[in-house]
Amino acid sequence: MTKGSMGLGVIAGFILLLVLGWIPIVGALIAGLVTGLIVRGVGRGAIAGFLAGIIGAIILGLLLSIGGAAMGALFGMAGLGALLGGAIGGIIGIPLTIGNAIVSVIGGAIGGALRRV
């Protein structure tokens, strides 16, 4: 049996997390499920779902830091803005996205198991 593309699965899971991430638990579960269906296999689905969630956490942290620096630059304090944006990303954004990554692992494992049948 040929395996699906891990990269395509991670990208699809990341995009679905962006689109459906606002739905508590179910959005991440659906994103993981689709990821698992793409990559085929329980372990591969779980890994791809987790990677999609982690990439989302990293991008969210970067966007908050860059946004904070941009807002700080408007007021002449770019360093302080980046520090505050990073702190907000670390305190609020990243834990929420890590939770989505953990739920995506479960969805990826289920999707991978369904694809094997």
SULMO-V871672 format. One record per backbone hydrogen bond with DSSP energy under -0.5 kcal/mol. NH is the residue of the N-H (numbers start at 0). CO is the residue of the C=O. If there is no record, write none. Layout:
BEGIN
nh->NH co->CO
nh->NH co->CO
END
This chain:
BEGIN
nh->3 co->38
nh->8 co->4
nh->9 co->5
nh->10 co->6
nh->11 co->7
nh->12 co->8
nh->13 co->9
nh->14 co->10
nh->15 co->11
nh->16 co->12
nh->17 co->13
nh->18 co->14
nh->19 co->15
nh->20 co->16
nh->22 co->19
nh->23 co->21
nh->25 co->23
nh->26 co->22
nh->27 co->22
nh->28 co->24
nh->29 co->25
nh->30 co->26
nh->31 co->27
nh->32 co->28
nh->33 co->29
nh->34 co->30
nh->35 co->31
nh->36 co->32
nh->37 co->33
nh->38 co->34
nh->39 co->35
nh->40 co->111
nh->44 co->40
nh->45 co->41
nh->46 co->42
nh->47 co->43
nh->48 co->44
nh->49 co->45
nh->50 co->46
nh->51 co->47
nh->52 co->48
nh->53 co->49
nh->54 co->50
nh->55 co->51
nh->56 co->52
nh->57 co->53
nh->58 co->54
nh->59 co->55
nh->60 co->56
nh->61 co->57
nh->62 co->58
nh->63 co->59
nh->64 co->60
nh->65 co->61
nh->66 co->62
nh->67 co->63
nh->68 co->64
nh->69 co->65
nh->70 co->66
nh->71 co->67
nh->72 co->68
nh->73 co->69
nh->74 co->70
nh->74 co->71
nh->75 co->72
nh->76 co->71
nh->80 co->76
nh->81 co->77
nh->82 co->78
nh->83 co->79
nh->84 co->80
nh->85 co->81
nh->86 co->82
nh->87 co->83
nh->88 co->84
nh->89 co->85
nh->90 co->86
nh->91 co->87
nh->92 co->87
nh->93 co->88
nh->95 co->91
nh->96 co->92
nh->97 co->93
nh->98 co->94
nh->99 co->95
nh->100 co->96
nh->101 co->97
nh->102 co->98
nh->103 co->99
nh->104 co->100
nh->105 co->101
nh->106 co->102
nh->107 co->103
nh->108 co->104
nh->109 co->105
nh->110 co->106
nh->111 co->107
nh->112 co->108
nh->113 co->109
nh->114 co->110
nh->115 co->111
nh->116 co->112
END
